[in-house]
């Protein structure tokens, strides 16, 4: 089937019934151009947070199956209301759950990965002339139970469904009108990017920029799907996420990202024995704790220190696992810091521009900002700093690399 456009509307875009009516008008404007529309929706506003709060009032540790069954209802509400709004305007529409849309996931709950999409029902409804509204963030497992794919997963739902349908375009509508060189709410002269490479966007997403979910970018890159990130509150052009290997690189740094949802844990005085680090990080992985930066330093007397970072959401679980292992292997102690942030510079131009990391460190050092940990890749340099200095550090780097200039 041709002329399929997949659109995704986030929680702020469908946060009220008035906003839902506006979304319906936007959808209809695309339908008028002869497009076959598949629309993925998130839950209204903060409704998912409210559902989580209800669950926690019942039990601090709800079962995964019932937790997913509960929080998936938020998207169902949005999908039904958007379909109603379209029908009210004379357009046939149908709302589908992730299960009805053929979204199949792993058997785990809370952070299940999408394994496959069988879009039979979607295509049937499109052929009948309907606009299809699908609940994002969810699917069904091999036990026919509803699963969720993690916060921000509606982006992933949209891109995976776009790939399954061989859609000509995937648009992600949010409360910002594109991807900026850094957070425009923090830095007034932040500049909207017309185009950003998949790899750069993946780094931005992984580093805490909330515009797109990292898994959505991974899937888009794997299937060569261009994503158009734009605002649902205006009709301005947004930012295109695509492969840009041939694009002229004017600045080695494309933008500055930061993540204040970060905590640092360190084991001090760890015996320098094979397998200890592997054991620790295997246990963390088995507990679904995502470890970010890892730094190991050799000390005297065959002792090592290992420091790593996790999200604040995973901190207590990671701390418990780390302390248990430290006790078992008789490490000297475990220290941690929940008052840190990660500040990063990102740019595909770094590959051919030596000295970028040194410039970053010098800029921060000249302003008295101490760097705790450092992590690098071909297109990224990240530093752990005191969280109180995040805004100052971002401002220094954004200005120092002339990111306000096009």
C-alpha positions as CSV (number, residue, x, y, z in Angstrom):
1,X,0.0,0.0,0.0
2,X,1.4,3.4,-1.0
3,X,1.2,6.9,0.5
4,X,1.3,5.8,4.1
5,X,2.4,8.4,6.7
6,X,2.9,7.5,10.3
7,X,2.5,10.2,12.9
8,X,3.1,10.1,16.6
9,X,1.6,12.5,19.1
10,X,3.1,12.8,22.5
11,X,1.3,13.3,25.8
12,X,1.5,17.1,25.7
13,X,0.0,17.1,22.2
14,X,-3.1,15.2,23.4
15,X,-3.1,16.6,27.0
16,X,-6.6,18.0,26.8
17,X,-9.8,17.4,24.8
18,X,-9.2,20.8,23.1
19,X,-5.7,19.7,22.0
20,X,-7.1,16.4,20.8
21,X,-9.5,18.3,18.6
22,X,-6.6,20.3,17.2
23,X,-4.7,17.1,16.5
24,X,-7.7,15.8,14.6
25,X,-7.6,18.9,12.4
26,X,-4.0,18.4,11.7
27,X,-4.5,14.7,10.8
28,X,-7.4,15.6,8.5
29,X,-5.1,18.1,6.6
30,X,-2.8,15.2,5.7
31,X,-5.8,13.0,4.8
32,X,-6.9,15.7,2.4
33,X,-3.6,15.4,0.6
34,X,-4.4,11.8,-0.2
35,X,-2.3,10.2,2.5
36,X,-3.1,7.0,4.3
37,X,-2.7,7.9,8.0
38,X,-1.6,5.7,10.9
39,X,-1.4,7.7,14.1
40,X,0.4,6.6,17.3
41,X,-0.6,8.3,20.5
42,X,0.8,8.6,24.0
43,X,-1.3,8.9,27.2
44,X,-2.9,12.3,27.9
45,X,-0.5,14.7,29.8
46,X,0.6,13.2,33.1
47,X,-2.0,10.4,33.2
48,X,0.6,7.7,33.1
49,X,2.3,9.2,36.2
50,X,-1.1,9.3,37.9
51,X,-1.6,5.6,37.1
52,X,1.8,4.8,38.5
53,X,0.9,6.7,41.6
54,X,-2.2,4.7,42.1
55,X,-0.3,1.5,41.7
56,X,2.2,2.6,44.3
57,X,-0.6,3.5,46.7
58,X,-1.7,-0.2,46.6
59,X,1.8,-1.8,46.7
60,X,5.4,-0.6,46.5
61,X,6.2,-3.6,44.3
62,X,3.3,-4.4,41.9
63,X,3.5,-7.5,39.7
64,X,4.8,-6.7,36.2
65,X,1.8,-8.1,34.4
66,X,-0.8,-6.1,36.4
67,X,1.4,-3.0,36.3
68,X,1.5,-3.1,32.5
69,X,-2.2,-3.9,32.4
70,X,-2.9,-0.7,34.4
71,X,-0.5,1.9,32.8
72,X,-1.4,0.8,29.3
73,X,-4.9,2.1,29.8
74,X,-3.7,5.7,29.4
75,X,-2.9,5.3,25.7
76,X,-6.2,3.5,25.2
77,X,-8.0,6.6,26.4
78,X,-6.1,8.9,24.0
79,X,-6.6,6.6,21.0
80,X,-10.3,6.4,21.6
81,X,-10.7,10.1,22.0
82,X,-8.7,10.9,18.9
83,X,-10.8,8.4,16.9
84,X,-14.0,10.0,18.3
85,X,-12.8,13.5,17.3
86,X,-12.1,12.4,13.8
87,X,-15.5,10.7,13.5
88,X,-17.2,13.9,14.8
89,X,-15.6,15.7,11.9
90,X,-17.0,13.1,9.4
91,X,-13.9,11.0,8.9
92,X,-14.0,7.3,9.5
93,X,-11.4,6.2,12.1
94,X,-10.7,3.2,14.3
95,X,-8.6,2.9,17.5
96,X,-6.5,-0.2,17.9
97,X,-4.5,-1.5,20.9
98,X,-0.9,-2.6,20.4
99,X,-2.3,-6.2,20.4
100,X,-4.9,-5.4,17.8
101,X,-2.2,-3.7,15.7
102,X,0.0,-6.8,15.7
103,X,2.8,-5.4,17.9
104,X,4.6,-8.4,19.4
105,X,7.1,-8.1,22.2
106,X,9.4,-10.0,24.5
107,X,7.7,-11.7,27.4
108,X,9.1,-9.4,30.0
109,X,7.1,-6.5,31.4
110,X,7.9,-2.8,31.9
111,X,10.8,-2.6,29.3
112,X,9.9,-5.2,26.7
113,X,11.5,-4.9,23.3
114,X,9.3,-5.1,20.2
115,X,10.2,-8.3,18.3
116,X,7.8,-8.0,15.3
117,X,4.9,-6.2,13.9
118,X,2.2,-8.0,11.8
119,X,0.2,-5.1,10.4
120,X,-2.6,-7.2,8.8
121,X,-5.4,-5.4,10.7
122,X,-3.8,-2.0,10.2
123,X,-3.7,-2.5,6.4
124,X,-7.3,-3.8,6.4
125,X,-8.6,-0.7,8.1
126,X,-6.5,1.6,5.8
127,X,-8.0,-0.1,2.7
128,X,-11.5,0.5,4.1
129,X,-10.6,4.2,4.0
130,X,-10.2,4.7,7.8
131,X,-7.6,6.6,9.7
132,X,-6.0,4.1,12.1
133,X,-5.2,5.3,15.7
134,X,-2.9,3.0,17.6
135,X,-1.9,3.0,21.3
136,X,1.8,3.6,21.6
137,X,4.1,2.3,24.3
138,X,2.7,-1.2,24.3
139,X,2.3,-4.6,22.6
140,X,1.4,-8.2,23.4
141,X,3.7,-11.1,24.5
142,X,3.6,-14.8,23.7
143,X,1.1,-15.3,26.6
144,X,-1.3,-12.9,25.0
145,X,-0.7,-10.4,27.9
146,X,-0.3,-6.7,27.4
147,X,3.3,-5.5,27.8
148,X,4.8,-2.0,27.8
149,X,8.1,-1.0,26.2
150,X,9.4,1.6,28.6
151,X,8.8,5.3,29.1
152,X,9.0,7.2,25.9
153,X,8.3,4.0,24.0
154,X,5.6,5.5,21.8
155,X,8.4,6.9,19.7
156,X,9.7,3.4,19.2
157,X,6.1,2.1,18.4
158,X,5.8,4.7,15.7
159,X,9.1,4.0,14.0
160,X,8.7,0.2,14.2
161,X,5.2,0.4,12.7
162,X,6.4,2.8,10.0
163,X,9.1,0.2,9.1
164,X,6.5,-2.7,9.0
165,X,4.2,-0.6,6.8
166,X,7.1,0.7,4.6
167,X,5.7,4.2,5.3
168,X,7.1,7.1,3.2
169,X,7.4,9.3,6.3
170,X,7.4,9.0,10.1
171,X,6.6,12.3,11.9
172,X,7.1,12.7,15.7
173,X,5.0,15.5,17.1
174,X,5.9,16.9,20.4
175,X,5.9,20.2,22.4
176,X,9.1,21.5,20.8
177,X,9.4,22.3,17.1
178,X,12.6,20.3,16.4
179,X,16.0,19.3,17.7
180,X,18.1,22.1,19.1
181,X,21.8,22.6,19.7
182,X,20.9,22.3,23.4
183,X,17.8,22.8,25.6
184,X,16.3,26.1,24.4
185,X,14.6,26.5,27.8
186,X,18.1,26.7,29.3
187,X,20.1,28.5,26.6
188,X,18.2,31.3,24.9
189,X,20.3,31.4,21.7
190,X,20.1,27.6,21.2
191,X,19.5,27.0,17.5
192,X,17.1,24.6,15.8
193,X,18.8,22.1,13.5
194,X,17.4,21.5,10.1
195,X,19.0,18.1,9.8
196,X,20.7,15.8,12.2
197,X,22.5,12.5,11.6
198,X,21.1,9.3,13.0
199,X,24.3,8.7,15.1
200,X,24.2,12.3,16.5
201,X,20.5,11.9,17.4
202,X,21.1,8.6,19.0
203,X,23.8,10.1,21.2
204,X,21.5,13.1,22.0
205,X,18.6,10.7,22.9
206,X,20.9,8.4,25.0
207,X,22.4,11.4,26.8
208,X,19.1,12.7,28.1
209,X,17.7,14.9,25.4
210,X,14.0,14.1,25.6
211,X,13.0,14.8,22.0
212,X,13.3,11.2,20.8
213,X,13.6,7.8,22.5
214,X,17.0,6.1,21.8
215,X,15.4,2.8,20.6
216,X,13.3,4.8,18.1
217,X,16.5,6.2,16.6
218,X,18.1,2.8,16.5
219,X,15.2,1.3,14.5
220,X,15.0,4.3,12.2
221,X,18.7,4.0,11.3
222,X,18.5,0.2,10.9
223,X,15.6,0.5,8.4
224,X,16.6,3.9,6.8
225,X,13.4,5.6,7.9
226,X,13.6,9.4,8.0
227,X,12.0,11.0,11.1
228,X,10.6,14.5,11.0
229,X,10.5,15.9,14.5
230,X,8.1,18.8,14.8
231,X,5.7,20.6,17.0
232,X,2.0,19.8,17.3
233,X,1.3,23.4,18.2
234,X,2.3,25.0,14.9
235,X,3.0,24.1,11.3
236,X,6.6,25.0,11.1
237,X,9.2,22.7,9.6
238,X,11.0,20.8,12.2
239,X,14.2,18.7,12.2
240,X,14.9,15.8,9.8
241,X,16.7,12.8,11.3
242,X,18.5,10.9,8.6
243,X,21.8,9.6,7.2
244,X,24.1,12.5,6.5
245,X,27.4,11.0,5.6
246,X,27.8,13.4,2.6
247,X,26.7,16.5,4.4
248,X,29.3,19.2,4.8
249,X,30.5,19.5,8.4
250,X,31.1,23.1,9.3
251,X,31.5,22.6,13.1
252,X,32.9,19.4,14.7
253,X,30.3,19.9,17.5
254,X,26.6,19.8,16.7
255,X,25.2,20.3,20.1
256,X,25.4,20.0,23.9
257,X,23.4,17.5,25.9
258,X,23.0,17.0,29.6
259,X,21.4,14.5,31.9
260,X,20.7,15.3,35.5
261,X,19.0,11.9,36.1
262,X,22.4,10.4,36.9
263,X,24.1,8.9,39.9
264,X,27.7,7.7,40.4
265,X,28.8,4.5,42.3
266,X,32.3,3.5,42.9
267,X,34.0,0.4,44.5
268,X,37.3,1.3,46.1
269,X,40.1,-1.1,46.9
270,X,38.9,-4.0,44.7
271,X,41.3,-6.9,44.3
272,X,42.8,-7.0,40.9
273,X,41.5,-10.5,40.0
274,X,40.0,-11.7,36.7
275,X,36.2,-11.8,36.5
276,X,35.3,-9.5,39.3
277,X,34.2,-6.6,37.1
278,X,32.5,-9.1,34.8
279,X,30.5,-10.5,37.7
280,X,29.4,-7.1,38.9
281,X,28.2,-5.8,35.5
282,X,26.6,-9.2,34.7
283,X,24.5,-8.9,37.9
284,X,23.5,-5.3,37.1
285,X,22.5,-6.3,33.5
286,X,20.5,-9.3,34.8
287,X,18.6,-6.9,37.0
288,X,17.9,-4.6,34.0
289,X,20.1,-1.8,35.4
290,X,21.6,0.1,32.5
291,X,25.2,1.1,33.2
292,X,26.4,4.2,31.4
293,X,30.0,5.4,32.0
294,X,32.6,3.0,33.4
295,X,36.1,4.0,34.6
296,X,38.6,1.6,36.1
297,X,41.8,2.8,37.7
298,X,44.8,0.8,38.8
299,X,46.0,1.4,42.3
300,X,49.0,0.2,44.4
301,X,49.2,-3.2,46.0
302,X,47.1,-4.9,43.2
303,X,44.0,-3.0,44.1
304,X,41.6,-1.3,41.7
305,X,38.9,1.3,41.8
306,X,35.9,0.9,39.6
307,X,33.4,3.8,39.1
308,X,30.3,3.8,37.0
309,X,27.1,5.7,36.5
310,X,23.4,4.7,36.4
311,X,20.1,6.5,36.2
312,X,18.7,7.8,39.5
313,X,15.8,5.4,38.9
314,X,18.1,2.5,39.0
315,X,20.4,3.8,41.8
316,X,19.0,1.9,44.8
317,X,19.0,-1.4,43.0
318,X,22.5,-0.8,41.6
319,X,23.8,0.3,45.1
320,X,22.3,-2.9,46.7
321,X,24.0,-5.2,44.1
322,X,27.3,-3.4,44.3
323,X,27.5,-3.4,48.1
324,X,26.7,-7.1,48.2
325,X,29.4,-7.9,45.7
326,X,31.9,-5.6,47.5
327,X,31.3,-7.4,50.7
328,X,31.7,-10.8,49.0
329,X,35.1,-9.9,47.4
330,X,36.2,-7.9,50.4
331,X,36.6,-4.6,48.7
332,X,37.5,-1.6,51.0
333,X,34.3,0.3,50.5
334,X,31.5,1.5,48.2
335,X,31.0,5.3,47.7
336,X,28.3,7.0,45.8
337,X,27.0,10.4,44.7
338,X,23.5,11.2,43.7
339,X,24.2,14.9,43.1
340,X,26.0,14.7,39.8
341,X,25.1,15.4,36.1
342,X,26.5,14.3,32.8
343,X,27.3,17.0,30.3
344,X,28.2,16.0,26.7
345,X,29.2,17.4,23.4
346,X,28.1,15.6,20.3
347,X,29.1,15.8,16.6
348,X,30.0,13.6,13.7
349,X,32.6,16.2,12.8
350,X,34.7,15.1,15.8
351,X,36.0,12.1,13.8
352,X,38.2,14.4,11.7
353,X,38.8,17.1,14.2
354,X,41.5,16.3,16.8
355,X,41.6,18.3,20.0
356,X,37.9,18.8,20.5
357,X,38.0,16.9,23.9
358,X,40.9,19.0,25.0
359,X,39.0,22.2,24.2
360,X,36.0,21.0,26.2
361,X,38.1,20.2,29.2
362,X,39.9,23.5,29.0
363,X,36.7,25.5,28.7
364,X,35.3,23.9,31.9
365,X,38.6,24.0,33.8
366,X,39.0,27.7,33.1
367,X,35.7,28.4,34.8
368,X,36.5,26.2,37.8
369,X,34.2,23.3,36.9
370,X,35.8,20.1,38.1
371,X,35.4,16.9,36.0
372,X,34.8,13.7,37.9
373,X,34.6,11.1,35.2
374,X,35.2,11.2,31.4
375,X,33.8,9.0,28.6
376,X,34.5,9.4,24.9
377,X,33.4,7.9,21.6
378,X,34.1,8.9,18.0
379,X,31.3,11.5,18.1
380,X,30.8,12.2,21.8
381,X,32.7,13.4,24.9
382,X,30.9,13.2,28.2
383,X,31.9,14.5,31.6
384,X,30.4,13.9,35.1
385,X,30.3,17.2,37.1
386,X,28.5,18.6,40.1
387,X,24.8,18.9,39.3
388,X,24.6,22.4,40.6
389,X,27.0,23.5,37.8
390,X,25.0,21.9,34.9
391,X,23.5,25.1,33.5
392,X,26.8,27.0,33.7
393,X,28.7,24.1,32.0
394,X,26.1,23.9,29.2
395,X,26.3,27.7,28.6
396,X,30.1,27.6,28.6
397,X,30.2,24.8,26.0
398,X,27.4,26.1,23.8
399,X,29.1,29.5,23.6
400,X,32.7,28.1,23.3
401,X,31.9,26.0,20.3
402,X,29.9,28.8,18.6
403,X,26.7,26.6,18.4
404,X,24.4,29.6,18.1
405,X,25.9,30.3,14.6
406,X,24.5,28.4,11.6
